[in-house]
Amino acid sequence: METARKTQSVNATQKAVDAVRFDSGTWRVEGVKGLYLRSHKASKSYFLQKRIRGKLVKVSLKAAKVKQAEAEAMALFGTLKPKPAVGEVWTLQKAFDDFMGAKFPKDSSSSETIRTHTGNFERHLKNHWGKISLVDLGNNRAGVRAHYYDIKNKIGNPTARGVMKLLAAVYRWRREVDLSLPECPTTAVKMEKAGTRNWALKPADLRIWWDEIQAGRSVIASMFFTICLFTGARRGSVECLEWRDVDFDAGTIFFRKAKKNRTYTVPISDRLQKLLIEYRHSSAIKPGERWVIPGAKPGTHMTKVEGRSHHLRHQFKTDGTNAGVLEVMLDVLQGHTLYGVSRGYQDQEMLDLRKATNRVSEHYAKILELDVDFTAAEAAAEHAEETQPAAAAV
């Protein structure tokens, strides 16, 4: 049985190399990183070897003498990169799919991020470069820079920045394992700084938006946006609300899905409670329905309500501030994790939060020209009236 040949080494001198017998295999040249001597039957040659991310990369050297080989090896060692698999062409579309699959698995709770990334790719990258190779894209620095300014001028700097950041993330994700790719092309883009992130609508625009939501959407979709507006909750938190999460007696709402898989319970305004009671007893909600925002398929909740909703979190914060509510109270109502604030609120804390959410709600009522004479007693009376028949039946 043939035994494995031990690693051989030779001094980096021409005399030592000349003394190596022919057909004796591979020798490591001492003192020169990655340099090896290969002894054939009638000749000798040099090659450079380097392990990159677990993959062994080799390149033959032209030098005939050891000193020439040493100089060539030192010049090339830092530039070695693994070669892509034969016949494997990575397009931007393929890299995007790989990036999203790794970063956001199917059970990911980052639905808003997934929706944003997918939307930016579909609208601004797929038709431009989806089918071209990453090598060609990396060499098209001027085209990438021009595309940034095109989006910025037509749509706005926030969108342009978002598209470029997504492109850079996808490209660099692939380049981590394929060092043969050129430098990321977004390095040629000098993006303008983002302004203050405040997407709140002005009162007149908010009123127009509200009228469009009430008139141009289904009852279910309209309620989805109403809850988002009156609670400042995230899209995913509202989409998966169940009726058992809404406690009409306590006047609270439990969000079982929030950022980083957290949950939180907060009081709901008297006005939103009244709207929810009316909605639950409308023809849009079937008897025994589990979900507050039911989907088209029985037993499911809606997951893709058309239209932006995340800006309503900023709307809630802005209008809450304008209504005189403390910022810390608004943060708690929106489910933010705050140092020193517990989730098990005391009676007085819950009372203060209820006053805060009612103040925001009535601020909206004035802007949207809703029933300004509405009172908390009205919501309680309506709830009692709606629940009496059920109690009598039992």
Secondary structure, 3 states (H helix, E strand, C coil): CCCCCCCEEECCCHHHHHHCCCCCEEEEECCCCCEEEEECCCCEEEEEEEEECCEEEEEECCCCCHHHHHHHHHHHHHHCCCCCCCCCCCEHHHHHHHHHHHHCCCCCCCHHHHHHHHHHHHHHCHHHHCCCEHHHHHCCHHHHHHHHHHHHHHCCHHHHHHHHHHHHHHHHHHHCCCCCCCCCHHHHCCCCCCCCCCCCCCHHHHHHHHHHHHHHCCHHHHHHHHHHHHHCCCHHHHHCCEHHHEECCCCEEEECCCHHHCCEEEECCHHHHHHHHHHHCCCCCCCCCCECCECCCCCCECCCCCCCCCHHHHHHHHHHHHCCCCHHHHHHHCCCCCCCCCCCCCHHHHHHHHHHHHHHHHHHHHHHCCCCCCCHHHHHHHHHHHHHHHHHHC
